[in-house]
Amino acid sequence: MKTQLKYIGKNISLQVLTDTVKEKGLNRQNTLVLNPQDYNTVVLEQTQMFEEVQPIPLTVNGVLIEKDDNKDIPYGIIGIT
């Protein structure tokens, strides 16, 4: 499946991911793909929010969040598959 890119232009956060899922009407068949730096930021934010490490895989409203280990997704951009 081809990856669609969404430019955010600001720091990616759990709220930005939640808004993107709602705005794009994404569901469990979709995946959000993040640059490793953005992914680590979201993991840290989630850890601070819940005061514990959340289980992997991470999800937002049932949509899987994956780290782009190939670094094809630029910083500040969300890949949507």
C-alpha beads as a LAMMPS data file, in Angstrom:
LAMMPS data file: protein, C-alpha beads

81 atoms
80 bonds

1 atom types
1 bond types

-500.0 500.0 xlo xhi
-500.0 500.0 ylo yhi
-500.0 500.0 zlo zhi

Masses

1 110.0

Atoms # bond

1 1 1 0.000 0.000 0.000
2 1 1 1.321 3.430 -0.915
3 1 1 2.192 5.758 1.941
4 1 1 0.459 9.124 1.939
5 1 1 2.366 11.935 3.670
6 1 1 0.793 14.637 5.814
7 1 1 2.956 17.665 6.613
8 1 1 2.373 18.863 10.174
9 1 1 4.859 21.735 10.403
10 1 1 5.066 21.479 14.179
11 1 1 5.955 18.924 16.800
12 1 1 4.053 15.692 16.451
13 1 1 2.181 14.785 19.618
14 1 1 -0.545 12.390 20.723
15 1 1 -3.091 15.169 20.158
16 1 1 -1.849 15.776 16.602
17 1 1 -2.075 12.038 15.887
18 1 1 -5.589 11.842 17.370
19 1 1 -6.677 14.856 15.294
20 1 1 -5.191 13.303 12.132
21 1 1 -7.017 10.008 12.726
22 1 1 -10.333 11.886 13.103
23 1 1 -9.709 14.334 10.248
24 1 1 -8.751 11.596 7.777
25 1 1 -11.384 9.096 8.992
26 1 1 -8.731 6.450 9.624
27 1 1 -9.514 3.030 11.090
28 1 1 -7.811 -0.225 12.122
29 1 1 -6.853 -0.949 8.497
30 1 1 -4.619 2.157 8.510
31 1 1 -1.206 2.742 10.037
32 1 1 0.514 5.967 11.067
33 1 1 4.246 5.866 10.292
34 1 1 6.567 8.275 12.093
35 1 1 10.178 9.344 11.762
36 1 1 12.184 7.726 14.613
37 1 1 12.603 11.078 16.399
38 1 1 8.839 11.805 16.238
39 1 1 8.042 8.241 17.325
40 1 1 10.319 8.527 20.363
41 1 1 8.707 11.876 21.261
42 1 1 5.243 10.278 21.198
43 1 1 6.422 7.296 23.290
44 1 1 7.939 9.686 25.856
45 1 1 4.777 11.826 25.920
46 1 1 2.625 8.746 26.464
47 1 1 4.949 7.493 29.221
48 1 1 4.759 10.849 31.021
49 1 1 0.984 11.033 30.625
50 1 1 0.293 7.569 31.994
51 1 1 3.371 7.453 34.272
52 1 1 4.369 4.094 32.819
53 1 1 5.564 2.640 29.552
54 1 1 2.633 1.692 27.339
55 1 1 2.558 -1.652 25.587
56 1 1 3.935 -1.919 22.089
57 1 1 2.436 -1.652 19.518
58 1 1 1.231 1.866 20.154
59 1 1 -2.207 2.842 18.891
60 1 1 -4.332 5.978 18.695
61 1 1 -8.069 5.313 18.511
62 1 1 -7.283 1.798 17.247
63 1 1 -4.886 2.996 14.520
64 1 1 -1.405 1.448 14.737
65 1 1 1.608 3.764 15.133
66 1 1 4.869 2.459 13.669
67 1 1 8.429 3.780 13.698
68 1 1 9.989 4.224 10.252
69 1 1 13.324 2.488 10.777
70 1 1 14.253 3.156 7.131
71 1 1 13.965 6.912 7.781
72 1 1 11.873 7.434 4.636
73 1 1 9.441 9.662 6.545
74 1 1 10.933 13.110 7.255
75 1 1 10.790 14.712 10.705
76 1 1 7.500 16.538 11.336
77 1 1 5.563 14.475 8.800
78 1 1 3.091 11.645 9.353
79 1 1 3.028 8.751 6.913
80 1 1 -0.434 7.221 6.472
81 1 1 -0.929 3.773 4.968

Bonds

1 1 1 2
2 1 2 3
3 1 3 4
4 1 4 5
5 1 5 6
6 1 6 7
7 1 7 8
8 1 8 9
9 1 9 10
10 1 10 11
11 1 11 12
12 1 12 13
13 1 13 14
14 1 14 15
15 1 15 16
16 1 16 17
17 1 17 18
18 1 18 19
19 1 19 20
20 1 20 21
21 1 21 22
22 1 22 23
23 1 23 24
24 1 24 25
25 1 25 26
26 1 26 27
27 1 27 28
28 1 28 29
29 1 29 30
30 1 30 31
31 1 31 32
32 1 32 33
33 1 33 34
34 1 34 35
35 1 35 36
36 1 36 37
37 1 37 38
38 1 38 39
39 1 39 40
40 1 40 41
41 1 41 42
42 1 42 43
43 1 43 44
44 1 44 45
45 1 45 46
46 1 46 47
47 1 47 48
48 1 48 49
49 1 49 50
50 1 50 51
51 1 51 52
52 1 52 53
53 1 53 54
54 1 54 55
55 1 55 56
56 1 56 57
57 1 57 58
58 1 58 59
59 1 59 60
60 1 60 61
61 1 61 62
62 1 62 63
63 1 63 64
64 1 64 65
65 1 65 66
66 1 66 67
67 1 67 68
68 1 68 69
69 1 69 70
70 1 70 71
71 1 71 72
72 1 72 73
73 1 73 74
74 1 74 75
75 1 75 76
76 1 76 77
77 1 77 78
78 1 78 79
79 1 79 80
80 1 80 81
